[in-house]
Amino acid sequence: MASTTWSGHEATRADRGGAAPRDARSAGYDWAGARGDKGLNQLAGMEALPAAGSGVVTSFLSDGNGGFPTIQDGSTSSSTAVAIAAGLMGNTTMGATTANSTSGVSLYHATSAGVVGYAGNYNLTSPTLTAGEVVAMAPLDGGSKAWIIEGTDSMLVVSAPAAGTNYTTPGSQYLLGVAIHGIAVGSLRGATAPDVVAVGTETAGSNAYVLLNNGSGAFGLPQKLPVTATATAVATADVDGGGTDIVVATNNQILVFLNQGGGTFATTPAHTYAAQPTVTAVAVADFNGDGKPDIAASSTGSDEVEIFTGNGDGSFNPPVVFAAGQAIQGIGVADFNRDTKPDIVVSGFFGMYLLQNSTM
């Protein structure tokens, strides 16, 4: 097994309190992040980070060598962003959606110069006012335009694209009464239209919720996967070669639910691993180059990143721990310096930190 080491440096200027959030996608060199530490996504050749306590979106443009020399401030909304996601809003228009701490989501359109401009607010749960927690974007009907999937403090809501770069309000509501803490999108049945997995807490406890897509962006009743502690984040990936699986993080554990076929899962995890407190985000990639998916988890309790190397059968080895920043909240994966190895970017209270993969 190849040995993996990391070299790190601060990836953004330190005056940006808050940082880039959870549920990262592993593609590209430049990233979009939000202050509320809920979602880190590729965004049209830019890295965007809303300033602490405001709706300002700042673009950090990568030089392709692991550096971010260009910083541009975009326009603002009146809401405080707590999460961000990126997607194709029109035929050629890239943009971002932020979930807001007060209510609704804000849309931002990306320009070729790497600036995201504020486009407007939508209350997807109208007439109900809810507090945003997490957000994702994906073409839930299998088409070319991304839908908005927002997790709030009391429901999951899905909004389809409307004319131009607009979105349908109100959206379709699911998981009523559930405070959503994480969202992942993946094809659990191998279909073109992706499915949705959410983690959250309701009166009876914490669960992962599997929502299978009917192909047109609508979902039936969820399969509940009980979690003994509060679930904090979720990722989807094929970790055993048998279909897309689910990785759930709690405060101090990593849980692996294996796909049994057709997007169904046993209600108890196939594997459970102790983790550093408090896990805030998870990502899956082949970090050591052996062709087997590994798990990376960020921890705000220990300010560390843990790498659980995979065995290719859905099981993982005890973690290797790396120090990373302060008050770590989020994690993202991409090849930032173009050496074909997945690097890790993490967020902390004082900024973002890039850990470059030195696998031999």
C-alpha positions as CSV (number, residue, x, y, z in Angstrom):
1,M,0.0,0.0,0.0
2,A,1.3,3.4,-1.0
3,S,2.3,5.8,1.8
4,T,0.3,9.1,1.9
5,T,1.7,12.2,3.4
6,W,0.5,15.8,3.2
7,S,2.1,19.2,3.0
8,G,-0.1,22.1,4.0
9,H,-0.5,25.9,3.7
10,E,-3.3,28.4,4.2
11,A,-5.4,28.6,1.1
12,T,-7.2,31.8,1.7
13,R,-6.5,35.1,3.4
14,A,-7.0,34.9,7.2
15,D,-9.4,37.8,7.5
16,R,-12.3,35.6,6.2
17,G,-13.9,34.3,9.4
18,G,-16.0,31.2,9.0
19,A,-15.1,29.1,6.0
20,A,-15.8,26.6,3.4
21,P,-18.4,23.9,4.3
22,R,-19.4,20.3,4.0
23,D,-20.2,17.7,1.4
24,A,-17.5,18.4,-1.2
25,R,-17.5,17.1,-4.7
26,S,-14.2,15.7,-6.0
27,A,-13.6,17.4,-9.3
28,G,-11.7,20.5,-10.6
29,Y,-9.2,22.9,-9.0
30,D,-11.3,25.8,-7.9
31,W,-14.1,25.7,-5.3
32,A,-17.1,27.4,-3.9
33,G,-17.6,27.6,-0.1
34,A,-19.9,29.2,2.4
35,R,-19.3,30.6,5.8
36,G,-21.7,28.2,7.5
37,D,-19.5,25.1,6.8
38,K,-22.1,23.0,5.0
39,G,-21.0,22.4,1.4
40,L,-17.9,22.8,-0.7
41,N,-18.3,22.5,-4.4
42,Q,-16.6,23.2,-7.7
43,L,-17.9,26.4,-9.3
44,A,-17.0,27.3,-12.9
45,G,-13.3,27.9,-12.3
46,M,-13.6,29.9,-9.1
47,E,-13.4,29.4,-5.4
48,A,-16.0,31.5,-3.6
49,L,-16.2,32.1,0.1
50,P,-18.9,34.4,1.7
51,A,-17.5,36.7,4.3
52,A,-18.4,36.1,7.9
53,G,-21.7,37.6,9.0
54,S,-22.8,38.7,5.6
55,G,-24.0,37.6,2.2
56,V,-20.8,38.7,0.4
57,V,-19.4,36.1,-2.0
58,T,-15.7,36.3,-2.6
59,S,-14.0,34.4,-5.4
60,F,-10.5,32.8,-4.9
61,L,-9.1,31.9,-8.3
62,S,-6.7,29.0,-8.5
63,D,-3.4,29.2,-10.4
64,G,-3.5,25.4,-11.0
65,N,-0.4,24.9,-8.8
66,G,-2.2,24.8,-5.4
67,G,-2.2,28.6,-5.0
68,F,-5.0,31.1,-5.0
69,P,-3.4,34.4,-6.0
70,T,-6.5,36.2,-7.3
71,I,-9.2,37.4,-4.9
72,Q,-12.4,39.1,-6.1
73,D,-15.4,40.3,-4.2
74,G,-18.8,39.8,-5.8
75,S,-22.1,41.3,-5.0
76,T,-24.1,40.7,-1.9
77,S,-27.5,39.6,-0.6
78,S,-29.1,40.7,2.6
79,S,-29.0,37.2,4.1
80,T,-26.2,35.4,5.9
81,A,-25.2,32.3,3.9
82,V,-24.8,29.1,5.8
83,A,-24.2,26.7,2.9
84,I,-23.4,26.7,-0.8
85,A,-23.8,24.5,-3.8
86,A,-23.0,24.9,-7.5
87,G,-24.7,23.8,-10.7
88,L,-25.7,24.6,-14.2
89,M,-28.6,27.1,-14.0
90,G,-29.2,27.6,-17.7
91,N,-27.9,26.2,-20.9
92,T,-24.5,27.8,-20.4
93,T,-24.9,29.6,-17.1
94,M,-23.0,28.4,-14.1
95,G,-23.9,29.6,-10.7
96,A,-24.3,29.0,-7.0
97,T,-27.1,28.7,-4.5
98,T,-26.7,29.5,-0.8
99,A,-29.0,28.4,2.0
100,N,-29.6,31.3,4.3
101,S,-29.8,31.4,8.1
102,T,-33.1,33.4,8.1
103,S,-35.1,31.8,5.3
104,G,-34.9,30.8,1.7
105,V,-32.0,30.5,-0.7
106,S,-30.0,33.1,-2.7
107,L,-28.9,32.6,-6.3
108,Y,-25.6,33.8,-7.7
109,H,-24.6,33.7,-11.4
110,A,-21.0,33.1,-12.3
111,T,-19.1,35.2,-14.9
112,S,-16.2,34.2,-17.0
113,A,-14.0,36.5,-14.9
114,G,-14.6,34.4,-11.9
115,V,-17.0,36.7,-10.1
116,V,-20.4,35.5,-8.7
117,G,-23.1,38.1,-8.9
118,Y,-26.2,38.1,-6.7
119,A,-29.3,37.2,-8.7
120,G,-32.1,37.0,-6.1
121,N,-33.7,35.2,-3.2
122,Y,-36.3,32.4,-3.2
123,N,-38.3,31.1,-0.2
124,L,-38.7,27.5,-1.4
125,T,-40.7,26.6,1.7
126,S,-43.3,29.4,1.1
127,P,-45.4,30.4,3.0
128,T,-43.5,28.7,5.8
129,L,-40.4,30.4,7.0
130,T,-37.5,28.0,7.9
131,A,-33.8,28.4,8.6
132,G,-31.5,27.0,6.0
133,E,-29.0,24.3,7.0
134,V,-27.6,22.7,3.9
135,V,-28.0,22.9,0.1
136,A,-27.2,20.8,-3.0
137,M,-27.7,21.2,-6.7
138,A,-28.2,18.3,-9.2
139,P,-30.2,17.6,-12.4
140,L,-32.9,15.4,-10.6
141,D,-34.8,14.8,-13.8
142,G,-31.7,13.6,-15.7
143,G,-31.6,16.8,-17.8
144,S,-29.0,19.5,-18.2
145,K,-30.2,22.0,-15.6
146,A,-29.5,21.6,-11.9
147,W,-32.4,21.5,-9.4
148,I,-32.1,23.0,-5.9
149,I,-32.2,20.7,-2.9
150,E,-32.4,22.6,0.4
151,G,-32.3,21.1,3.9
152,T,-33.8,23.3,6.6
153,D,-34.4,23.1,10.3
154,S,-37.7,21.4,9.6
155,M,-37.8,19.8,6.2
156,L,-36.2,18.9,2.9
157,V,-37.4,20.9,-0.1
158,V,-36.8,20.3,-3.8
159,S,-37.2,23.0,-6.5
160,A,-37.2,22.4,-10.3
161,P,-35.8,24.9,-12.8
162,A,-38.3,27.3,-14.3
163,A,-37.8,29.6,-17.3
164,G,-34.3,31.0,-17.8
165,T,-32.3,30.7,-14.7
166,N,-35.3,30.9,-12.3
167,Y,-36.7,28.2,-10.0
168,T,-40.1,27.0,-9.0
169,T,-41.5,28.4,-5.7
170,P,-42.7,26.8,-3.5
171,G,-40.7,23.6,-3.9
172,S,-41.9,20.1,-3.2
173,Q,-41.5,19.3,0.5
174,Y,-40.2,16.0,2.0
175,L,-39.1,14.8,5.5
176,L,-41.4,17.2,7.3
177,G,-40.4,17.7,10.9
178,V,-36.8,16.6,10.3
179,A,-33.9,19.0,10.9
180,I,-31.6,18.3,8.0
181,H,-27.8,18.3,8.8
182,G,-26.4,16.9,5.5
183,I,-27.3,16.1,1.9
184,A,-25.6,13.8,-0.6
185,V,-26.7,13.1,-4.2
186,G,-25.8,9.9,-6.0
187,S,-27.2,7.2,-8.3
188,L,-28.2,4.5,-5.8
189,R,-29.8,2.3,-8.5
190,G,-27.6,3.1,-11.5
191,A,-30.3,5.3,-13.1
192,T,-29.6,8.6,-15.0
193,A,-31.6,10.7,-12.5
194,P,-29.8,10.8,-9.2
195,D,-31.2,9.9,-5.8
196,V,-30.9,11.9,-2.6
197,V,-29.6,10.8,0.8
198,A,-30.2,13.2,3.8
199,V,-29.1,12.9,7.4
200,G,-31.1,14.7,10.1
201,T,-32.8,14.6,13.4
202,E,-36.5,14.2,14.3
203,T,-38.3,13.7,17.6
204,A,-37.7,9.9,17.6
205,G,-33.9,10.3,16.9
206,S,-31.3,10.7,14.2
207,N,-31.4,8.9,10.8
208,A,-30.1,8.7,7.3
209,Y,-33.0,9.0,4.9
210,V,-32.8,7.3,1.5
211,L,-35.0,9.1,-1.1
212,L,-35.2,7.2,-4.4
213,N,-36.0,9.3,-7.5
214,N,-38.9,8.2,-9.8
215,G,-36.9,9.7,-12.7
216,S,-38.7,13.0,-12.9
217,G,-37.4,14.6,-9.7
218,A,-40.1,13.3,-7.4
219,F,-39.6,11.0,-4.4
220,G,-41.7,8.5,-2.5
221,L,-41.5,7.6,1.2
222,P,-37.9,7.4,2.5
223,Q,-36.1,4.4,3.8
224,K,-34.9,5.3,7.3
225,L,-31.4,4.1,8.4
226,P,-31.3,4.7,12.2
227,V,-28.2,6.3,13.7
228,T,-27.5,6.0,17.4
229,A,-25.9,9.5,17.7
230,T,-26.6,12.7,15.9
231,A,-25.7,12.5,12.2
232,T,-23.6,15.4,11.1
233,A,-22.7,14.7,7.5
234,V,-23.1,12.2,4.6
235,A,-21.4,11.1,1.4
236,T,-22.2,8.6,-1.3
237,A,-19.7,6.5,-3.2
238,D,-19.2,2.9,-4.3
239,V,-16.8,1.6,-1.7
240,D,-17.2,-2.2,-2.3
241,G,-17.7,-2.4,-6.1
242,G,-21.3,-3.4,-5.7
243,G,-23.2,-0.1,-6.2
244,T,-23.3,3.3,-4.6
245,D,-23.0,3.1,-0.8
246,I,-23.6,5.6,2.0
247,V,-21.0,7.0,4.4
248,V,-22.5,8.7,7.5
249,A,-20.6,10.8,10.0
250,T,-21.8,11.3,13.6
251,N,-20.1,13.3,16.3
252,N,-17.4,10.6,16.9
253,Q,-18.1,7.8,14.4
254,I,-18.0,6.9,10.7
255,L,-20.8,4.5,9.6
256,V,-20.8,2.6,6.3
257,F,-24.1,1.4,4.9
258,L,-23.6,-1.0,1.9
259,N,-26.0,-1.0,-1.1
260,Q,-27.8,-4.4,-1.2
261,G,-29.0,-3.8,-4.7
262,G,-31.7,-1.5,-6.1
263,G,-30.9,1.3,-3.7
264,T,-31.9,-0.7,-0.6
265,F,-29.8,-0.9,2.6
266,A,-29.8,-2.8,5.8
267,T,-31.0,-0.7,8.7
268,T,-27.8,-1.3,10.6
269,P,-24.4,-0.2,9.2
270,A,-22.1,-2.9,7.8
271,H,-19.1,-1.2,9.4
272,T,-18.7,1.3,12.3
273,Y,-15.4,3.2,13.0
274,A,-14.4,5.4,15.9
275,A,-13.4,8.9,14.8
276,Q,-11.9,12.0,16.4
277,P,-14.5,14.3,18.0
278,T,-16.4,16.2,16.6
279,V,-16.7,15.0,12.9
280,T,-18.1,17.8,10.8
281,A,-17.7,16.5,7.2
282,V,-16.8,13.5,5.1
283,A,-15.5,12.9,1.6
284,V,-14.5,9.8,-0.4
285,A,-11.6,9.5,-2.8
286,D,-8.7,7.3,-3.6
287,F,-6.0,9.1,-1.6
288,N,-3.2,6.5,-1.7
289,G,-3.5,5.6,-5.3
290,D,-4.3,1.9,-4.8
291,G,-7.6,2.0,-6.8
292,K,-9.7,1.6,-3.6
293,P,-11.9,4.4,-2.2
294,D,-10.8,5.9,1.1
295,I,-12.7,8.1,3.5
296,A,-11.5,11.6,4.7
297,A,-13.2,13.1,7.8
298,S,-12.7,16.6,9.3
299,S,-13.0,17.1,13.0
300,T,-13.5,20.4,14.8
301,G,-12.9,18.8,18.2
302,S,-9.3,17.9,17.4
303,D,-8.6,20.2,14.4
304,E,-7.5,17.2,12.4
305,V,-8.2,15.3,9.2
306,E,-8.4,11.5,9.4
307,I,-7.9,9.3,6.4
308,F,-9.4,5.8,6.6
309,T,-7.8,3.8,3.8
310,G,-10.2,1.4,2.1
311,N,-9.8,-2.3,1.4
312,G,-12.1,-2.3,-1.6
313,D,-14.7,-4.5,0.1
314,G,-16.5,-1.8,2.0
315,S,-14.3,-2.1,5.1
316,F,-11.6,0.4,6.1
317,N,-8.4,0.5,8.1
318,P,-7.7,2.5,11.3
319,P,-7.2,6.1,10.4
320,V,-4.1,8.1,9.9
321,V,-4.4,11.6,11.4
322,F,-3.2,14.9,10.1
323,A,-3.2,18.3,11.8
324,A,-5.1,20.9,9.8
325,G,-5.9,24.5,10.8
326,Q,-8.0,25.6,13.7
327,A,-11.7,24.9,14.4
328,I,-12.0,22.7,11.3
329,Q,-15.5,22.5,9.9
330,G,-15.5,21.4,6.3
331,I,-13.6,19.3,3.8
332,G,-13.3,19.1,0.1
333,V,-11.3,17.0,-2.4
334,A,-9.7,17.9,-5.7
335,D,-6.4,17.8,-7.6
336,F,-5.5,21.5,-6.9
337,N,-1.9,21.3,-8.2
338,R,-2.5,19.0,-11.3
339,D,-0.3,16.1,-10.2
340,T,-3.2,13.6,-10.6
341,K,-3.4,13.1,-6.8
342,P,-6.5,14.2,-4.9
343,D,-5.7,17.0,-2.4
344,I,-7.7,18.1,0.5
345,V,-9.0,21.5,1.4
346,V,-10.4,22.1,4.8
347,S,-12.1,25.1,6.4
348,G,-11.5,26.6,9.8
349,F,-12.5,29.6,11.8
350,F,-9.5,31.6,10.5
351,G,-9.7,30.5,6.8
352,M,-9.2,27.6,4.5
353,Y,-6.2,25.3,4.4
354,L,-4.9,23.2,1.5
355,L,-3.3,19.8,2.3
356,Q,-1.4,18.7,-0.8
357,N,-1.2,14.9,-1.3
358,S,2.4,13.6,-1.3
359,T,1.6,9.9,-1.9
360,M,4.7,8.1,-3.3
